[in-house]
Amino acid sequence: MKTYSARLGDVTRRWLVVDAEGRTLGRLATQVAMVLRGKHRPTYTPHLDTGDHVVVINADKVRLTGRKSEDKRYFRHSLYPGGARWTSLAEVMAKHPERVVTKAVQGMMPKTRLGRAMLRKLKVYAGPEHPHAAQQPVPWNPE
């Protein structure tokens, strides 16, 4: 019996909508990352992008456990001396809540060109509205 290896032409992508309201951030991010990579399909192939498009709505209502809103901080650097900047999760949630979900999913994706290509299929919106109605997305409730 031969091992099946998917080709790029064999992949059919679906559009899925996930409501993040009341969902724990880490658990939501792992399930979204799995779908973006295509690991939920029997035709998963590690060297190809076999995943689906995922639209996350209500990112501002995602749930955080423990003291993460006070303790968790995001780091960035301008590449100049003394250019380190730290931002707390509470500040990011107040200004750009969609970046919190994106960053959580990004940390669970491969750090390669293929991983960045898979991450482009993720669309995150703070509110309940999204502009992807033309793609006829299917509601998806990961458990």
Phi, psi and omega in degrees: 000132181271151176281131180282133175232119184291151173252163182298327179288340181280345187277127172245122184264136174256165174248126181240142176248128179242128176269117185273001183296121178077001180272144177287136187302310184294318180293321176297316183296321180294320181289323178292319179297322179297319180288322178297324179283334181096013183287351179276355182256149176289344180265021180301131177231123188298329185266005179235156175272097183253013185275177181256167173279140180233128175249118179257124178247163181058044180293337179286348181252018178290149185262140176243138181260158178066216181253031184298325182296332177266322190271324185288134180227147177257139183249140170214158184221140182275358183071011170255155178302131181075016185268021180282136179227133176244135179231131180283157180296327180295321178294318180293320178296327180289321185267310185222078184295336180292334179290333179294315179292317180299316181294323179294318179290321181300324178292343181258002179262160176297146181268053182228180176299321180295321178296320178292325177293322178293324182292337178292344179275001179264126177237123183239134180228141184290323183259188182278351182263147174214152184269025185250031180292331181294335179277358180051062181290147181261132176298136182228127182240089181290141181247000000 
